[in-house]
Amino acid sequence: MRYLVTGVAGFIGFHVAKALIKRGDSVIGIDNMSDYYSVNLKRDRLKELDNQIKFYEGDISDFELMDEIFKSNNFDKIIHLAAQAGVRYSLENPFEYEKSNGLGTLTIFELAKRHNVQNIVYASSSSVYGGNKKVPFSVKDDVSNQVSVYAALKRYNELLAKTYYNLYGIKSVGLRLFTVYGSWGRPDMSYFKFMNKLKNGDKIQIYNNGDHLRDFTHISDIVIGILKASDKDNRCEIYNLGNNKPIKLMNFIKILEKIVNLEFDKEYLPMQPGDVHTTYADINLTKSELDWEPKIEIKEGLTEFYDWYKEYYK
């Protein structure tokens, strides 16, 4: 199969491309190499792919560029992971999100229609559940209560996918991802920030006194879920990809401290705008329809990340 992977230099896109190559698929990747976090890390991810993909540096919201890429490559399927990341950052720079997560996704679906690509898997987010109090979060729950621009645009992506299915029969799967972590991860994520603070001798910031609950899901489990979704004969589905075992942030920190054999210097801060208290995935539908459930426990996953971190930063 020939895949277009958007956001291929990103955390998840890199791991998905690696898995596709390993099983013998061809990957055409695009990434705008945003400086939201270290561009060097993104370039190192691309080096790790060892020229095994055809890579375009550009923005998915650039319709003319994307049209040319679609014309030049005969895609069988699309895995759409490109997005401006970060819930809090969306409060400061909403137009970046509208461009990348809104217009960019519209561009992908419109070009899929024009070039007759009938299979799209795209990354949604657990953030679409917003201020919902009922847990675990089910894909059957109401999702009209977003608390960030990031979440609102992820929900827009889901509505857009449904519209393109209803109008043009474009088949897709939206995956609501729950706090993905692991090697080659994003430096703006808590576990990565904690390690950087430790390395630099700084205090770690803990919001809401560490009382958050997060459904941390290891990247290797996420990749398996994405590939299973892409391989499935889809209509227009949405699934949760979460660990289904939320952990309190303070307990998460304690496990990380045991792994690194050091105690973090901590600073406690109030709840941040746009944050939610709990993420917790109901994965019953995912199990039954995708034959997917997570395998990696939190200690194993954090150890895998720490081993990579030591090697990468020498």
N, C-alpha and C positions, 0 to 999 in steps of 0.2 A: 504493500500500500504506500501511496505518496501522501504525506501529511504536511499541512501547513500548521506550524506551531507558533502562535503569537506570544510575545513576551518570552522568547526562547532563552534570553540571557538572565531572566529572573530566576528566583529560587525554585519555584515549582516547574516552570517551563524547561529549565536546564535538566532537572531530574526526569521529566517526561521524555524529552528528546533522547536522553541517554538510554532510557528503557526501550524506546522505539527502535533505536539503532541496534541495540543488543538483540532484539528479536527479528531483525532483518528488514525493517521498514525504512523508507527514505524520508528524510526530514528536510523541509524548507522552512527556515525560521526567520522571523523578523523581530526586531527590538529597537526602541528609540534610544536606548542607553541613557535614560534619564539620570540626572545627578541627585535625585532624591536621597539615594545612599550611594556608597562607594562604586564608582564606575570601574575601578580596578578589579573589584570583586566580580563584577559582571564580565569583564574581559577575561578574567581567569577561569570563569565557568566556561566561556566559549573555547578557551585554549584546551580545557579538559575534554571537550568534545572532539578535539584533535582533527579539525577540518573534515569531519564526517557528515557535516550538514552543509547545505547551501544557505548562506546567511545574507540577509539584507538589513542594513542599518537604516531605519526610517520609522515614521509614525503611522500607526494604523488609521488615524483620522485623516490622512492624506489620501483622498479618494483616487486621484490620478496615479499616484505611486502604487497603491494597492491594486488598482485595475490592471496595471502593467504586470505586476507580480502574478496575478491570477491568469492573465493571458499567456505568460511565459512558462507557466508551470501547470501541469495537468493534475490538480489535487483530487484525491479520492475522498479525503476527510479533513476536517479542520478541528484542531484543539486550540480554543481561544482562551488564553491565559493572560494576555497583556492587559494591564490596568494600572492606574495610579493607586498605589497602596497607601494604607494608613488612615485610620478613622479620625484621629485628632487633627492630622494635617489637612483633612478635608474641610475642617471648620475655618482654617486660615486661607486656603487656596481653592475655593469651590470650583473656579473656572477650569483648573487643571483636570479636575475629576469629570466635569461636563465634557471636556474635549476628549479625554482618553477613554473614560468608562462609558460615556454616553454616545458621542459621535463616532468614536472608534468602533464600538460594538455595532452600531447601525451600519457602518461601512462594511463590516464583515458579513452581516446578514444580507445586505443588499447585493453585494458582489457574489455571495454564494447563490443567490437567486439568479443573477444574470449569467453566471458561469456554470449553473446546474450542478453545484456541489450539495449533496443531499444529506450530509451527516456532519453535525457540529456538536462538539462538547464544549461548554463554556463554564468558567468559574463564577459561581455566585458566592454567597457568603452567609455565615451564621448571623451576621449583623442585620440581615433583613428581618429577623424576629424582634428586633428593637426592644421596646419596653415590655414585651410579653412576660407575664408572671408565671404562667403555666409551664411546668417542666416535666419531662424532657420536651424539647421543641420538635414538633411533628410537621411534616410538609403539608399536612391538612389544616394547620393552625392559621388563624388570621394573621396577615403580615402587612397591616396598614398603619403600623405605629413605629415607623423608623425614627431614630434619634440622631442621625448624622447624614450629611450629604452623601458620604460614601455608601451608606446603607440604602438610601433612596435610589441611587443610581444602579446599585446591584439589583434592586427590585425592578427598576425600569428595564434592565437587561432581560429579566425573566418575562416581563409583559411583552417586550419586543419579540422574544423568541416565540411566544404563543401567537402573536399577531402574524408573524411570517409563516408559521405552520398553518394557521387558519386561512390565510390568503393564498399562499403559494406552495404549501405542502413541504416546506423546509423542515427536515427532522432534526431534533436537537435534544440534548440532555443538559440541564442546569444542575451543577453540583454545589450545594451549600457547604462550604468548607469550614471546619471548626479548628481554629488556632493551630495552624500547621507549624511544625518545628523540625529541626534536624540539621545535618551537615550541609554546608553551603547555604545556610539560611540567610534571612534578612536582618541586617544589623539594627533595624528599628524595633525588632521584636524583643520582648522583655528578657528572655533567657540570654539572648545575644548581647543586649545592653548590659546585663548583669556581669557577663564575662569581661566585656570591655572595661567596665568600671573597676572591676577587680584587678585587671591587668595594669590599669593606670593609677591604682591606689585611691580611687574615688568612692564616695558613698553611692549606694544604689537607692533609687527613688521607688518607694512602695506606696501606691495609691490606695486609698480607702482602707488603710491599715492592713493591707494584704487580705482583706475579707472577700475578694473576688473569687468566684468559682469559674474555672476555665476547662473546657473539654479539649485538652492538648492532644493532637493527632500527629503521629510521626509521618514524615514525608514518604517513607517507603510504602506505608499503607495507603496514603493519598494517591500515589502513582498507580498502584494496582487498581484502585477504584476508578481513576480516570480512564485507564486502558479498558477496563471491563465495560464502562459506559460507552466508549467509542466502538467497541466490538459488538455491542448489542444492536439488535434490530429495533430502532427507536421510533417513537412517534414524536411526542413533545412532553418529556418527563422532567421532574425535579426530584433529586434525592439529597439526603443528608450524608456527608462523609465526616463523621466525628468518632471520637474514641468511645463515647457512650459511658465514660467514667470520669466525670468532672472532678477536679482536684482544687482545693483551696490554694491560693497563690502562696501563702506562707508555708504550706507543706511542700509545694513545688520548690520553693527556695531552700528549704531544709534538705531535700533530696539532692539538689545541685551542690549545696555546701558539703555534703558527705562525699560526693563524687570528686570534687576538687580538693577535699580535705582542708578547707579554709572557711572561715566565717566572714560573711559580707558585713561591711560597715553600712548601717541602714539609716535612711531618712524617710519618715512617714509623712505622706501628703494626703490631702482630701481627694475625694472622687472627682474625676475629670469630666468636663462636658463631653457628651457623645459616648461615654463609656456605658456599658451595661454591667449589672452585677454578676449575672450567671449566663454561661453558655453550656448547653447540655443537649446532645443530639439523640433523638429517637431514630434508631436505625433499622427498625423492623421491616419497613418497606425496602430499604436498601439491601438487607439480607435476602429477602424473598425474591426480589426482581433482578438484582445485580449479582447475587451470590457473593456478597462482600461483607466482611466484618474485620475490624482492626486486630492485629496480632501483637504489636509492639507495646509493651508496658512502659510506663514513664521512666523508670530507672534505666532500663535498657536503651531507651531512646535518647535520654540525656547523656548517657555514657558515650553513645555513638557520636553525638554532637561534640562532646568535650574532646574525644580522641581526634576528631577532625580539626577542631579549633587549635589544639596544641600543635598539630602538624602544619596547619596553614600559617599560623603566626609565629612558628618556630620558637 
